[in-house]
Amino acid sequence: MSNALTSPEVIALTKQHNYGTWRKQKGWNPTHLVSADGCYFTDGDGRRFLDFSSQLMCMNLGHNHPAVVKAIQDQAATLAYAAPFYATTARAELSKLLLEVLPEGLTKFFFATSGTEANEAAFKIARMYTGKTKIIARYRSYHGSTSGAIAATGDPRRWEMEPAGKGQGVIFSPEVNCYKCPIRHTYPGCGIACADYLEHMIVNESDVAAVLVEPVVGTNGVLIPPAEYFPKLRKICDNHGVLLIADEVMSGWGRTGKWFAVDNWGVRPDILTTAKGITSAYVPLGLCATSTRIAEYFDDHYFAHGHTYEAHPMTLGPAVATIHEMQRLGLVERANEMGAYLGEKLHGLKAKHPSIGEVRGIGLFWGVELVKDQQTKEPFNTWQEKLDGKTLVVDQVAAKMLAQGVVMQAWMSHFVLAPPLIVEKEQIDVAVAALDDALNFADGLL
């Protein structure tokens, strides 16, 4: 194109006419991303970066995977759109595949275009099915940005929207965080007190439709529950007639070394929501999957939900290709192999850097917690400083890594390391070396 925009023009137009999400707009200076392939992307200045957080922990197949690109092209050429009351081949093929990979018993599907929308569907379904109102979520959680989903989000991104800008009917329980327990217990002597507390809430609140959890908390720290937590929580929900909703938007699709994180503990949720890795984020697709028991309820009761882009064929065809490629390449199993290698490297950093409070991970899903003091576990920054737009220590460490060509997600007091599942050991070595060097900055602040 003779009139192609220059990279500075792209950035200037974006800043002037687009909202930067989750931030004050002043000072936003986005990078111009122009192309990508495998585990790398290239900016407008021709610099190549190792993408060690899969963009937003979503591109599990890596960038520009040819089979998924072809599926998008083929679907566009065959049937670019169909209203949701039609059956399509892509819809049937994906439904059949989902029965293979989802936890057993999840047999009925609502297709949305984001994890946020999938969660909104889950809330409505749970309330319609149970006739109850309240959803119990957890404080260290993120479930989306629309009014219902942000109401169910525990982290402080909901603070700015309260009370007028979000839906009601959500209450919060303590998160599962054995590193820094919010109710000051110590595992294993605690007896999984966080689950007991949640049961206490169910009993004393009444009118609880569902408990909503990220099986492995994502953005808010890669928090992995102890082995006893989910079996106990499942039993609590069953005893009180409360549904269990698993938000697997980030933890699904091989990220934890299983197809879905709940598979690590052999627990079947009543409703599972997911998005991101279902298409490796090439096209926006969200899924709300329910149990057969819930599905049968709506045989004779009105299903009061839907939207124009539900079951959009352009989102479903690429999902079929994504799942097939994950199976062909053995990426779920590979996440365990590469994750063990990454974990060994990260634990080596903890022994070396006093600014690391904890390293935790499962599969290719790892978190590195930064602290001022390993004994008190005090972080460098606070949530309010994050919301105020202050430059955080994790941001400064991430910037030093960026200068070395490695991109990693930083959030308040920790990093999320979630490279594409196709990552090679050599690329892990490069990323860990960059983190090793950048952490000297945090160490110097102690």
SULSUL-V566861 format. One record per run of one state. SS is the DSSP state (h for helix, s for strand, l for the rest). FROM is the first residue (numbers start at 1). TO is the last residue. If there is no record, write none. Layout:
# SULSUL-V566861
<<SS	FROM	TO> <SS	FROM	TO>>
This chain:
# SULSUL-V566861
<<l	1	6> <h	7	17> <l	18	32> <s	33	38> <l	39	39> <s	40	43> <l	44	47> <s	48	51> <l	52	53> <h	54	57> <l	58	62> <s	63	63> <l	64	65> <h	66	78> <l	79	88> <h	89	101> <l	102	105> <s	106	112> <l	113	114> <h	115	130> <l	131	133> <s	134	138> <l	139	146> <h	147	151> <l	152	155> <h	156	161> <l	162	169> <s	170	173> <l	174	192> <h	193	205> <l	206	207> <s	208	213> <l	214	215> <s	216	217> <l	218	222> <s	223	224> <l	225	226> <h	227	240> <l	241	242> <s	243	247> <l	248	260> <h	261	265> <l	266	270> <s	271	274> <l	275	275> <h	276	278> <l	279	285> <s	286	291> <h	292	297> <l	298	312> <h	313	329> <l	330	330> <h	331	352> <l	353	355> <s	356	362> <l	363	364> <s	365	370> <l	371	382> <h	383	387> <l	388	392> <h	393	403> <l	404	405> <s	406	407> <l	408	408> <s	409	411> <l	412	413> <s	414	417> <l	418	424> <h	425	443> <l	444	446>>
